Amino acid sequence: MVDLGVVVAQYNETVTTKMAATAREAASDRGAQIVKEVPVPGVYDSPLAADRLARRESVDAVAVVGAIVTGDTAHDRVIGDATAAKLTDISLNRDTPVTFGVSGPGMSGAEARERVEKGAEAVEAAIDLAREVPAWVILKWLRNLRTESNEWNRARQSLSRILRAN
């Protein structure tokens, strides 16, 4: 079983509430478990929560859901670009899949409401990555592993999670 962390942006709540519901449903349908769901004010605030979830031993992958609606300025693009870049950094730095289930930027509220399935898509991608990526993470750890007992325990626990997931 894949254990997920989910970050849900509250801004544009009429959209993100439905996105979170599709995320929960997708996790259940795929036999995954959401071990922690973290609400954040907006999409821009999601990297900190995603990083904290990615640090947890009990989390195999993180899905971020939110909606960025366009306004009179390029602010939506700035938010989208900055957030996507930071979430990518977190995924690479933590060796934990972090998926970007965010509608926008560049769309209206009506268009965002038509794309609530982004929540499900983010969870499905997180599950798929969690099932593929862990073997690479273990191999990297084993290559760099020192004989300190804490590191050996982390490797053992991660290998155990992989075997349970597959």
PyMOL commands that set and color helices and strands:
alter all, ss='L'
color gray80, all
select helices_A, chain A and resi 13-29+43-54+75-94+109-113+118-132+134-144+149-165
alter helices_A, ss='H'
color red, helices_A
select strands_A, chain A and resi 3-9+33-40+61-69+98-107
alter strands_A, ss='S'
color yellow, strands_A
deselect
rebuild
show_as cartoon
